[in-house]
Amino acid sequence: MLDQLLAALNATERAAVDEEEYNILQAIVEELPAFPAEVSQLLPILQSIQKKHGYLPRLALNMVASHVRTTIAKVYGIATFYNQFRFNPPGRNPIKVCLGTACHVKGGEILLENFERRLEIKEGETSADREYSLERVACIGCCALAPAVVVGEKVEAYVTPSKVEGIITEIEVRKEMAAREQVKNDAANE
Ligand code: FES
């Protein structure tokens, strides 16, 4: 089924399916038969894909439609109705900008714009190298720290536009250190 779907794509669309996504799609092909082929299973199937893989790859929607024998429009309609679903893979460093009332009042929107500019992606997108994804979220429950941003698992408090660059630099430095550590470990294991 997957190869047929890939063959139906144009060259640009096919090129957008990288190895990581291809492996996820393969896994979904294997997971689908566990669900009865009924339209009533649409939501549980989408939830399961989202939970296991962190997002709904575009081709997965076609595969789900064909599994439960419905139209892609119906699957897409359900997937877009619920805001629990993502259509882009989560970045290795997911950034969530809180836009609940307290954070909004204290400049959350400006922070989001700053992250968009710095990362050159829009809210809801993932960078091409999958390092970063950017999302707006509702109140994360630490209004006293507003405006707050969640970077990976860590809550950054009282974030100002000038702190945006520092947050990204910290991630880059950590990445570089991890890469160096890896090289050292590889050398030690040789
Ligand atoms: S509004 Fe942002 S933490 Fe509550």
Boltz pocket constraint, residues with backbone or C-beta under 6 A from the ligand:
constraints:
  - pocket:
      binder: B
      contacts: [[A, 98], [A, 99], [A, 100], [A, 101], [A, 102], [A, 103], [A, 104], [A, 138], [A, 139], [A, 140], [A, 141], [A, 142], [A, 143], [A, 144], [A, 146], [A, 147], [A, 148]]
      max_distance: 6.0
